[in-house]
Amino acid sequence: MPTLAEKKAVVEEITEDLNGAGAVYITNYSGMSVKEINNMRGEFYEDDIKYKVYKNTLMQRAMDEVGGYEDLYPHLVEQNGFAFVDEELAAPAKVIKKLFDETGKPKFKAAVIDGDYYDEDELETLAAMKSKSEVIGDIVGLLLAPVSNVVRALEAPGRNIAGAIETIAEEGEE
């Protein structure tokens, strides 16, 4: 049984995780084999997502210290794993959905993303969200589209004028 000092150290670690995260997801990993859990951890690791298993009581103590996670308290029952992410806030949802579609596990319970609460019915919506890099790419594409249209418009008359001059020159030679 962990000592009080060990529990305080774990609460401090969780508090650091919560403070550094833009999103926290709760999954129920009940019924998963060691192989499935290791596979899930690997999937999270590939996407720079920190996935940890903590005691629910210690997680709630840390959430109390940080504040803003009260909506998650009812979900702090059973065997839970916690996914923390700071940049790509929808990445855990994509991993959870992919694994759930393949194996029926883990069960998504809830998430807090930038202070907003999402329950188990919103996994599809979260997984469909674009990543930060995808959104930036879309914005850059939108910004560049008018520029490329202007360049094409400027080049077109030049081609038309050059073509007209060439035609006139050819007619003049005949």
Residue, then its C-alpha position, 0 to 999 in steps of 0.5 A: m500500500p502506497t504511503l502518504a508521501e507516495k500518494k502526494a507525489v502521484v497527485e503532484e505528477i497528475t497535477e502537472d499533467l493536467n496543467g500541461a494538457g489542453a485536453v484530458y480524455i477518460t477511457n475505461y479499459s476493463g476487459m482489455s488484454v495486456k496485448e490490447i493495452n500495450n497496443m493502445r499505449g503504442e498508438f497513443y505514444e505515436d501521436d504524442i499523447k501521454y496515457k496513464v493509469y491512475k487511481n480514481t481518488l488520486m485523479q480527483r484530488a489532482m483535479d480538485e487542485v487544478g479546478g475545472y474538471e468537476d464534470l469528469y467526477p462522475h466518470l471516476v469509477e471503474q478501471n480508467g486510463f487517462a489520455f493527456v494531450d497539449e497540441e493536437l486536441a482531437a488526436p486521442a479521440k481518433v485513436i480511441k475511435k479507431l481502437f474501439d472500431e477494431t476491438g470494441k475497446p476501450k470505452f470512451k467515457a468523457a473528456v475536457i478539452d480547453g475547459d469544455y466537457y464532452d461525454e461519451d456520445e460525442l466521440e464521433t464528433l471529436a474524432a472528426m475534428k481536424s488537427k491543428s496542422e490540418v486547419i493550418g494547411d486549410i488556412v494557408g491553402l485559402l490564403l494562397a488561392p487568391v494569390s495563385n488566381v491573381v498570378r494566373a490572371l496576370e499571366a493569361p493576358g501576356r500569353n494572349i498578347a504574345g499569341a496575338i502579336e505572333t498571329i499578326a506577325e505571321e499574317g504580315e509575313e504572308 
